[in-house]
Amino acid sequence: MESPQVKQALRAISFEEYVQKGTLPRCFPEGMSITLEQANVAADEVWEDGGAKVFSFNYEGYSVNITFCCDSAAYLFDSVDIWSGTEAGASKFGHLYTLEGARGLAGQLGINLLGFQIEDEYVGLFPSAVTVHYLKRGNKWNLVKAAGAYRSYEDTLASLQRIANVCD
């Protein structure tokens, strides 16, 4: 895949599909993937942290972050940062942009969205192990981050429960 195609493929992802499937690669058309080399060429920002290399792809209202293992070039995990107060963010994330909308989407899909209040943040956990993170802006909880599945649903749930209990 060429450099512009990488950015186009990431931009084309439905984030409502992302929270159901768990990772960005699971949202690509069959046979499509992103390698460390392709990400290195196409990314807007690149940084290394220990044995991991993080690639950031910037769009209007949000950025997509993909992390690879430097040694093995294996895809590790992904996340999306949503910049507050942008109409582009609100339109791209649809129902997910507000907590109320995410709950409504979960109900429409017939899936459970567990929630945890952790200090000033509300974290929702989808069955795919994707977490959605909300901060209160005025009287609404707005999406600021979505983190793809890195560990199993059970491990992610246990971690969120521990964190929420510590913060009580």
C-alpha atoms as an extended CHARMM CRD file, in Angstrom:
* protein
*
       168  EXT
         1         1  MET       CA              0.0000000000        0.0000000000        0.0000000000  PROA      1               0.0000000000
         2         2  GLU       CA              1.3440000000        3.4260000000       -0.9440000000  PROA      2               0.0000000000
         3         3  SER       CA              1.7370000000        6.2290000000        1.6120000000  PROA      3               0.0000000000
         4         4  PRO       CA             -1.4330000000        8.1800000000        0.6210000000  PROA      4               0.0000000000
         5         5  GLN       CA             -3.4200000000        4.9200000000        0.6420000000  PROA      5               0.0000000000
         6         6  VAL       CA             -2.4590000000        4.2830000000        4.2740000000  PROA      6               0.0000000000
         7         7  LYS       CA             -3.8850000000        7.6390000000        5.3500000000  PROA      7               0.0000000000
         8         8  GLN       CA             -6.9810000000        7.1530000000        3.1750000000  PROA      8               0.0000000000
         9         9  ALA       CA             -7.5960000000        3.6710000000        4.5970000000  PROA      9               0.0000000000
        10        10  LEU       CA             -7.3880000000        4.9750000000        8.1630000000  PROA      10              0.0000000000
        11        11  ARG       CA             -9.6380000000        7.9490000000        7.3590000000  PROA      11              0.0000000000
        12        12  ALA       CA            -12.2490000000        5.6210000000        5.8150000000  PROA      12              0.0000000000
        13        13  ILE       CA            -12.7030000000        3.5460000000        8.9760000000  PROA      13              0.0000000000
        14        14  SER       CA            -16.0740000000        3.7550000000       10.6700000000  PROA      14              0.0000000000
        15        15  PHE       CA            -15.4350000000        4.2160000000       14.3760000000  PROA      15              0.0000000000
        16        16  GLU       CA            -18.7770000000        2.6450000000       15.1890000000  PROA      16              0.0000000000
        17        17  GLU       CA            -17.3940000000       -0.4500000000       13.4330000000  PROA      17              0.0000000000
        18        18  TYR       CA            -14.0690000000       -0.0370000000       15.2850000000  PROA      18              0.0000000000
        19        19  VAL       CA            -15.6790000000       -0.3350000000       18.7180000000  PROA      19              0.0000000000
        20        20  GLN       CA            -17.3700000000       -3.5300000000       17.5890000000  PROA      20              0.0000000000
        21        21  LYS       CA            -14.3470000000       -5.1870000000       15.9350000000  PROA      21              0.0000000000
        22        22  GLY       CA            -11.6780000000       -4.1320000000       18.4430000000  PROA      22              0.0000000000
        23        23  THR       CA             -8.7270000000       -2.9600000000       16.3460000000  PROA      23              0.0000000000
        24        24  LEU       CA             -8.1550000000       -0.8580000000       13.2590000000  PROA      24              0.0000000000
        25        25  PRO       CA             -6.7950000000       -3.7270000000       11.1110000000  PROA      25              0.0000000000
        26        26  ARG       CA            -10.0130000000       -5.6940000000       11.6910000000  PROA      26              0.0000000000
        27        27  CYS       CA            -11.8580000000       -2.7920000000       10.0410000000  PROA      27              0.0000000000
        28        28  PHE       CA             -9.8110000000       -2.8710000000        6.8160000000  PROA      28              0.0000000000
        29        29  PRO       CA            -11.0970000000       -4.6060000000        3.7140000000  PROA      29              0.0000000000
        30        30  GLU       CA            -10.0360000000       -8.2540000000        3.4560000000  PROA      30              0.0000000000
        31        31  GLY       CA             -6.3830000000       -8.6360000000        2.4610000000  PROA      31              0.0000000000
        32        32  MET       CA             -5.3970000000       -5.1150000000        3.5180000000  PROA      32              0.0000000000
        33        33  SER       CA             -2.9190000000       -4.4140000000        6.3000000000  PROA      33              0.0000000000
        34        34  ILE       CA             -0.4300000000       -1.7810000000        7.4130000000  PROA      34              0.0000000000
        35        35  THR       CA              3.1770000000       -2.7290000000        8.0090000000  PROA      35              0.0000000000
        36        36  LEU       CA              5.7250000000       -0.9180000000       10.1490000000  PROA      36              0.0000000000
        37        37  GLU       CA              7.5140000000        0.1810000000        6.9750000000  PROA      37              0.0000000000
        38        38  GLN       CA              4.3320000000        1.6000000000        5.4220000000  PROA      38              0.0000000000
        39        39  ALA       CA              3.4310000000        3.3970000000        8.6440000000  PROA      39              0.0000000000
        40        40  ASN       CA              6.9430000000        4.8440000000        8.8740000000  PROA      40              0.0000000000
        41        41  VAL       CA              6.6000000000        6.4340000000        5.4280000000  PROA      41              0.0000000000
        42        42  ALA       CA              2.9790000000        7.6250000000        5.7710000000  PROA      42              0.0000000000
        43        43  ALA       CA              2.8210000000        8.8940000000        9.3690000000  PROA      43              0.0000000000
        44        44  ASP       CA              2.6460000000       12.5700000000       10.2500000000  PROA      44              0.0000000000
        45        45  GLU       CA              4.5890000000       11.9590000000       13.4610000000  PROA      45              0.0000000000
        46        46  VAL       CA              6.8130000000        9.1070000000       14.6370000000  PROA      46              0.0000000000
        47        47  TRP       CA              8.3620000000        8.4870000000       18.0370000000  PROA      47              0.0000000000
        48        48  GLU       CA              9.9540000000        5.6260000000       19.8940000000  PROA      48              0.0000000000
        49        49  ASP       CA              9.2160000000        4.6360000000       23.4560000000  PROA      49              0.0000000000
        50        50  GLY       CA             11.3240000000        1.7780000000       24.7660000000  PROA      50              0.0000000000
        51        51  GLY       CA             10.8950000000       -1.1400000000       22.3730000000  PROA      51              0.0000000000
        52        52  ALA       CA              7.8530000000        0.3570000000       20.6730000000  PROA      52              0.0000000000
        53        53  LYS       CA              7.4600000000        2.7390000000       17.7650000000  PROA      53              0.0000000000
        54        54  VAL       CA              4.3530000000        4.9360000000       17.6350000000  PROA      54              0.0000000000
        55        55  PHE       CA              2.9970000000        6.3720000000       14.3880000000  PROA      55              0.0000000000
        56        56  SER       CA              0.4970000000        9.2090000000       14.4390000000  PROA      56              0.0000000000
        57        57  PHE       CA             -1.7670000000       10.0890000000       11.5120000000  PROA      57              0.0000000000
        58        58  ASN       CA             -3.4140000000       13.4970000000       11.8650000000  PROA      58              0.0000000000
        59        59  TYR       CA             -6.8270000000       14.4000000000       10.4720000000  PROA      59              0.0000000000
        60        60  GLU       CA             -9.1960000000       17.2970000000       11.0420000000  PROA      60              0.0000000000
        61        61  GLY       CA            -10.4720000000       16.8950000000       14.6030000000  PROA      61              0.0000000000
        62        62  TYR       CA             -8.6150000000       13.6970000000       15.5280000000  PROA      62              0.0000000000
        63        63  SER       CA             -5.4560000000       11.6260000000       15.2080000000  PROA      63              0.0000000000
        64        64  VAL       CA             -4.9650000000        7.8880000000       14.8160000000  PROA      64              0.0000000000
        65        65  ASN       CA             -2.0410000000        6.2910000000       16.6580000000  PROA      65              0.0000000000
        66        66  ILE       CA             -0.6050000000        2.8900000000       15.7790000000  PROA      66              0.0000000000
        67        67  THR       CA              2.0700000000        1.1650000000       17.8490000000  PROA      67              0.0000000000
        68        68  PHE       CA              4.4670000000       -1.4960000000       16.5690000000  PROA      68              0.0000000000
        69        69  CYS       CA              7.1370000000       -3.5220000000       18.3430000000  PROA      69              0.0000000000
        70        70  CYS       CA             10.5260000000       -2.3120000000       17.0650000000  PROA      70              0.0000000000
        71        71  ASP       CA             12.2560000000       -5.7040000000       17.2980000000  PROA      71              0.0000000000
        72        72  SER       CA              9.6650000000       -7.8810000000       15.5710000000  PROA      72              0.0000000000
        73        73  ALA       CA              7.7730000000       -5.1990000000       13.5630000000  PROA      73              0.0000000000
        74        74  ALA       CA              4.5750000000       -6.7010000000       15.0370000000  PROA      74              0.0000000000
        75        75  TYR       CA              1.4380000000       -4.5480000000       15.2790000000  PROA      75              0.0000000000
        76        76  LEU       CA              0.7740000000       -4.0290000000       18.9980000000  PROA      76              0.0000000000
        77        77  PHE       CA             -2.2250000000       -1.7320000000       19.4270000000  PROA      77              0.0000000000
        78        78  ASP       CA             -3.9690000000        1.4130000000       18.2670000000  PROA      78              0.0000000000
        79        79  SER       CA             -5.8400000000        4.3880000000       19.6410000000  PROA      79              0.0000000000
        80        80  VAL       CA             -7.6060000000        7.5120000000       18.4600000000  PROA      80              0.0000000000
        81        81  ASP       CA             -7.3280000000       10.9390000000       20.0990000000  PROA      81              0.0000000000
        82        82  ILE       CA            -10.2410000000       13.2970000000       19.5230000000  PROA      82              0.0000000000
        83        83  TRP       CA             -9.6070000000       17.0110000000       19.7840000000  PROA      83              0.0000000000
        84        84  SER       CA            -12.2850000000       18.7470000000       21.7990000000  PROA      84              0.0000000000
        85        85  GLY       CA            -14.6600000000       21.2880000000       20.3880000000  PROA      85              0.0000000000
        86        86  THR       CA            -14.2920000000       20.4160000000       16.7120000000  PROA      86              0.0000000000
        87        87  GLU       CA            -17.2550000000       19.8160000000       14.4390000000  PROA      87              0.0000000000
        88        88  ALA       CA            -15.1160000000       17.3880000000       12.4310000000  PROA      88              0.0000000000
        89        89  GLY       CA            -14.6850000000       15.2390000000       15.5250000000  PROA      89              0.0000000000
        90        90  ALA       CA            -18.3940000000       15.2700000000       16.2320000000  PROA      90              0.0000000000
        91        91  SER       CA            -19.3120000000       14.2650000000       12.6870000000  PROA      91              0.0000000000
        92        92  LYS       CA            -16.6220000000       11.5690000000       12.2940000000  PROA      92              0.0000000000
        93        93  PHE       CA            -17.5130000000        9.7380000000       15.5040000000  PROA      93              0.0000000000
        94        94  GLY       CA            -21.2870000000        9.8510000000       15.1440000000  PROA      94              0.0000000000
        95        95  HSD       CA            -23.1100000000        8.2400000000       18.0620000000  PROA      95              0.0000000000
        96        96  LEU       CA            -19.8280000000        7.7040000000       19.9140000000  PROA      96              0.0000000000
        97        97  TYR       CA            -19.1060000000       11.4260000000       20.2410000000  PROA      97              0.0000000000
        98        98  THR       CA            -21.2580000000       11.6740000000       23.3700000000  PROA      98              0.0000000000
        99        99  LEU       CA            -21.6790000000        9.1710000000       26.1620000000  PROA      99              0.0000000000
       100       100  GLU       CA            -25.4430000000        9.2470000000       25.6650000000  PROA      100             0.0000000000
       101       101  GLY       CA            -24.9390000000        8.4190000000       21.9940000000  PROA      101             0.0000000000
       102       102  ALA       CA            -22.5490000000        5.5570000000       22.7950000000  PROA      102             0.0000000000
       103       103  ARG       CA            -25.0780000000        4.0780000000       25.1990000000  PROA      103             0.0000000000
       104       104  GLY       CA            -27.7530000000        4.4020000000       22.5240000000  PROA      104             0.0000000000
       105       105  LEU       CA            -25.5110000000        2.7190000000       19.9420000000  PROA      105             0.0000000000
       106       106  ALA       CA            -24.7780000000       -0.1490000000       22.3230000000  PROA      106             0.0000000000
       107       107  GLY       CA            -28.5250000000       -0.5800000000       22.8780000000  PROA      107             0.0000000000
       108       108  GLN       CA            -29.2060000000       -0.5870000000       19.1150000000  PROA      108             0.0000000000
       109       109  LEU       CA            -26.5110000000       -3.2270000000       18.6250000000  PROA      109             0.0000000000
       110       110  GLY       CA            -27.7610000000       -5.2960000000       21.5580000000  PROA      110             0.0000000000
       111       111  ILE       CA            -24.3760000000       -5.1840000000       23.3050000000  PROA      111             0.0000000000
       112       112  ASN       CA            -23.3250000000       -4.1960000000       26.7890000000  PROA      112             0.0000000000
       113       113  LEU       CA            -21.3050000000       -1.0230000000       27.3590000000  PROA      113             0.0000000000
       114       114  LEU       CA            -19.8690000000       -1.1690000000       30.8780000000  PROA      114             0.0000000000
       115       115  GLY       CA            -18.9500000000        2.1590000000       32.4270000000  PROA      115             0.0000000000
       116       116  PHE       CA            -16.5040000000        3.3810000000       35.0380000000  PROA      116             0.0000000000
       117       117  GLN       CA            -16.1880000000        6.8170000000       36.6010000000  PROA      117             0.0000000000
       118       118  ILE       CA            -12.4640000000        7.3940000000       37.1670000000  PROA      118             0.0000000000
       119       119  GLU       CA            -11.8370000000       10.8240000000       38.6650000000  PROA      119             0.0000000000
       120       120  ASP       CA            -12.9900000000       13.3460000000       36.0050000000  PROA      120             0.0000000000
       121       121  GLU       CA            -13.1590000000       10.7670000000       33.2310000000  PROA      121             0.0000000000
       122       122  TYR       CA            -15.8430000000        8.2810000000       32.2540000000  PROA      122             0.0000000000
       123       123  VAL       CA            -14.5200000000        5.1190000000       30.5840000000  PROA      123             0.0000000000
       124       124  GLY       CA            -16.7700000000        2.7920000000       28.6370000000  PROA      124             0.0000000000
       125       125  LEU       CA            -15.7750000000       -0.7840000000       27.8320000000  PROA      125             0.0000000000
       126       126  PHE       CA            -17.2330000000       -2.5230000000       24.7770000000  PROA      126             0.0000000000
       127       127  PRO       CA            -17.3340000000       -6.3530000000       24.4710000000  PROA      127             0.0000000000
       128       128  SER       CA            -14.5590000000       -6.0460000000       21.8440000000  PROA      128             0.0000000000
       129       129  ALA       CA            -12.2690000000       -4.7180000000       24.6500000000  PROA      129             0.0000000000
       130       130  VAL       CA            -12.2160000000       -1.2630000000       23.0400000000  PROA      130             0.0000000000
       131       131  THR       CA            -12.3870000000        1.5010000000       25.6240000000  PROA      131             0.0000000000
       132       132  VAL       CA            -13.9740000000        4.8840000000       24.9650000000  PROA      132             0.0000000000
       133       133  HSD       CA            -12.9550000000        7.7960000000       27.1860000000  PROA      133             0.0000000000
       134       134  TYR       CA            -15.1490000000       10.8090000000       27.8950000000  PROA      134             0.0000000000
       135       135  LEU       CA            -14.6220000000       14.1330000000       29.6590000000  PROA      135             0.0000000000
       136       136  LYS       CA            -17.4630000000       16.4030000000       30.7450000000  PROA      136             0.0000000000
       137       137  ARG       CA            -17.7850000000       19.5250000000       28.6030000000  PROA      137             0.0000000000
       138       138  GLY       CA            -20.5900000000       21.6840000000       29.9430000000  PROA      138             0.0000000000
       139       139  ASN       CA            -23.4580000000       19.2830000000       30.5820000000  PROA      139             0.0000000000
       140       140  LYS       CA            -22.3460000000       16.5430000000       28.1300000000  PROA      140             0.0000000000
       141       141  TRP       CA            -19.7260000000       13.8130000000       28.2460000000  PROA      141             0.0000000000
       142       142  ASN       CA            -17.6810000000       14.1450000000       25.0240000000  PROA      142             0.0000000000
       143       143  LEU       CA            -15.3710000000       11.5560000000       23.5150000000  PROA      143             0.0000000000
       144       144  VAL       CA            -11.6600000000       12.3400000000       23.8720000000  PROA      144             0.0000000000
       145       145  LYS       CA            -10.0780000000        8.9390000000       23.1860000000  PROA      145             0.0000000000
       146       146  ALA       CA            -10.8490000000        5.4740000000       21.8870000000  PROA      146             0.0000000000
       147       147  ALA       CA             -8.3340000000        2.7260000000       22.5970000000  PROA      147             0.0000000000
       148       148  GLY       CA             -8.3360000000       -0.4810000000       20.6110000000  PROA      148             0.0000000000
       149       149  ALA       CA             -8.1590000000       -3.9020000000       22.1900000000  PROA      149             0.0000000000
       150       150  TYR       CA             -4.6890000000       -4.6870000000       23.5040000000  PROA      150             0.0000000000
       151       151  ARG       CA             -5.5240000000       -7.2980000000       26.0820000000  PROA      151             0.0000000000
       152       152  SER       CA             -8.5530000000       -9.5120000000       26.4770000000  PROA      152             0.0000000000
       153       153  TYR       CA            -11.9090000000       -8.1230000000       27.5530000000  PROA      153             0.0000000000
       154       154  GLU       CA            -11.5490000000       -9.8700000000       30.9270000000  PROA      154             0.0000000000
       155       155  ASP       CA             -8.0820000000       -8.3850000000       31.5770000000  PROA      155             0.0000000000
       156       156  THR       CA             -9.2200000000       -4.9120000000       30.5320000000  PROA      156             0.0000000000
       157       157  LEU       CA            -12.3150000000       -5.1850000000       32.7290000000  PROA      157             0.0000000000
       158       158  ALA       CA            -10.2160000000       -6.2690000000       35.7350000000  PROA      158             0.0000000000
       159       159  SER       CA             -7.8280000000       -3.3350000000       35.2180000000  PROA      159             0.0000000000
       160       160  LEU       CA            -10.6590000000       -0.8080000000       34.9730000000  PROA      160             0.0000000000
       161       161  GLN       CA            -12.3010000000       -2.2260000000       38.0970000000  PROA      161             0.0000000000
       162       162  ARG       CA             -9.0050000000       -1.9430000000       40.0270000000  PROA      162             0.0000000000
       163       163  ILE       CA             -8.4450000000        1.6360000000       38.8730000000  PROA      163             0.0000000000
       164       164  ALA       CA            -12.0290000000        2.6550000000       39.6320000000  PROA      164             0.0000000000
       165       165  ASN       CA            -11.7930000000        1.1240000000       43.1330000000  PROA      165             0.0000000000
       166       166  VAL       CA             -8.5320000000        2.9700000000       43.8620000000  PROA      166             0.0000000000
       167       167  CYS       CA            -10.0870000000        6.2510000000       42.7680000000  PROA      167             0.0000000000
       168       168  ASP       CA            -13.2140000000        5.8730000000       44.9210000000  PROA      168             0.0000000000
